[in-house]
Amino acid sequence: MRRAVFESGFALATVVLSLLGLLEAWRYSGEGGLMPRGVMTLMLVLSGLWLAQSVSALRQADGPMLAPTSAQLRGALLLIVAGAALLFGMRFVGFYTSAAIIVPTLAWGLGYRNLKGLIIGTVLFVCVLIAVFRFLLVVPLPPEIILLPFGG
């Protein structure tokens, strides 16, 4: 089976998740919704381009008959699962908590094994998110479930 068949399926799933993420991001009011909407719009556009390229490759009769490798399938599936987890995590657990869990888990699943780098990268990424939303945009995101017992 051609690789484009698998890519088309994964690209379509990514388009759907991106659209769901954009709809969720649109619920954030005011300026606090600008960044999530922008990121999800960009993700929707890029996954739409990926889908278009995959469908185009399907239509080419002389395309290579290469099956995707197991690593490619695992990586694509992992990205879809991580996108879904982030989407639902933002809603039910909190944006920062979801990012702190999903970023290192995704990197580990994609083969990055430097534990020190994972920890430092995740902490820096979450700090940048906090700085952008709390200090730059000055618009709070929905409450973090793990912080509710502490008042916030």
C-alpha positions in Angstrom: 0.0 0.0 0.0 1.3 3.5 -0.8 2.5 5.7 1.9 0.2 8.5 0.7 -2.8 6.5 1.8 -1.6 6.4 5.4 -0.5 10.1 5.3 -3.9 11.1 4.0 -5.6 9.4 6.9 -3.3 10.9 9.4 -3.5 14.3 7.8 -7.3 14.2 7.8 -7.2 13.3 11.5 -4.9 16.2 12.2 -7.2 18.6 10.3 -10.1 17.4 12.4 -8.2 17.8 15.6 -6.9 21.3 14.5 -10.5 22.3 13.8 -11.7 21.1 17.2 -8.7 23.0 18.8 -9.6 26.1 16.9 -13.2 25.9 18.1 -12.0 25.5 21.7 -9.5 28.3 21.4 -12.3 30.6 20.0 -14.0 30.3 23.4 -11.2 32.3 25.1 -12.3 35.9 25.4 -10.4 39.0 24.7 -6.7 39.2 23.9 -6.0 36.0 25.8 -7.6 34.1 22.9 -5.3 35.6 20.2 -2.4 33.2 20.7 -4.4 30.0 21.0 -6.5 31.0 17.9 -3.4 31.9 16.0 -1.6 28.7 16.8 -4.6 26.5 16.0 -5.2 28.4 12.8 -1.6 27.8 11.7 -2.0 24.2 12.7 -5.2 23.9 10.6 -3.5 25.5 7.6 -0.4 23.3 7.8 -2.4 20.1 8.3 -4.6 21.1 5.4 -1.5 21.5 3.2 -0.3 18.1 4.3 -3.7 16.6 3.4 -3.6 18.3 0.0 -0.1 17.0 -0.7 -1.1 13.5 0.4 -4.2 13.5 -1.8 -2.1 14.8 -4.7 0.4 12.0 -4.3 -2.5 9.5 -4.3 -3.6 10.8 -7.7 -0.2 10.3 -9.3 -0.3 6.9 -11.0 3.5 6.6 -11.1 4.1 7.4 -7.4 6.3 5.0 -5.4 4.5 2.1 -3.8 6.2 2.5 -0.4 4.6 1.6 2.8 5.3 3.8 5.8 7.9 2.6 8.2 6.8 1.6 11.7 8.6 4.6 13.1 6.7 7.0 10.8 3.4 5.4 11.8 4.2 5.5 15.4 5.3 9.2 15.1 2.2 10.2 13.3 -0.1 8.4 15.7 1.8 9.9 18.6 1.3 13.4 17.3 -2.4 12.8 16.8 -2.8 11.4 20.3 -0.8 14.3 21.8 -2.9 16.8 19.9 -6.1 15.2 21.3 -4.6 15.0 24.8 -3.7 18.7 24.7 -7.1 19.6 23.3 -9.0 17.8 26.1 -6.3 18.5 28.7 -6.7 22.3 28.2 -10.4 22.0 28.9 -10.4 19.6 31.8 -7.0 19.9 33.5 -5.6 23.2 32.5 -3.4 24.7 29.8 -0.1 24.8 31.7 -0.6 21.4 33.3 -1.4 19.8 30.0 1.6 21.4 28.3 3.9 20.3 31.2 2.7 16.7 30.8 2.4 16.5 27.0 5.6 18.3 25.8 8.1 15.9 27.5 5.9 12.8 26.9 5.7 13.7 23.2 9.4 14.4 22.9 10.2 11.1 24.7 7.8 9.2 22.4 9.5 10.7 19.4 12.8 9.4 20.6 14.4 12.3 22.5 16.1 10.6 25.5 18.0 13.3 27.2 16.2 13.6 30.5 18.0 16.8 31.6 17.1 18.4 28.3 13.4 17.3 28.6 13.1 18.8 32.0 14.8 22.0 31.1 12.9 22.4 27.8 9.6 21.7 29.5 10.2 24.1 32.3 11.3 26.8 29.9 8.4 26.2 27.6 5.8 26.4 30.5 7.6 29.6 31.8 7.3 31.2 28.4 3.6 30.3 28.3 3.0 31.8 31.7 4.9 34.9 30.8 3.0 35.4 27.6 -0.5 34.8 29.1 -0.1 36.3 32.6 2.3 39.1 32.0 2.2 40.1 28.4 -1.4 39.5 27.5 -2.6 40.0 31.2 -5.5 37.7 30.5 -5.9 34.6 32.7 -6.6 31.2 31.2 -9.2 28.8 32.7 -8.1 27.6 36.1 -5.7 24.8 36.6 -7.3 21.8 38.4 -4.2 21.1 40.4 -4.1 24.7 41.7 -7.7 24.9 42.7 -7.1 23.7 46.3 -4.5 26.5 46.7 -6.9 29.2 45.5 -6.2 29.4 41.8 
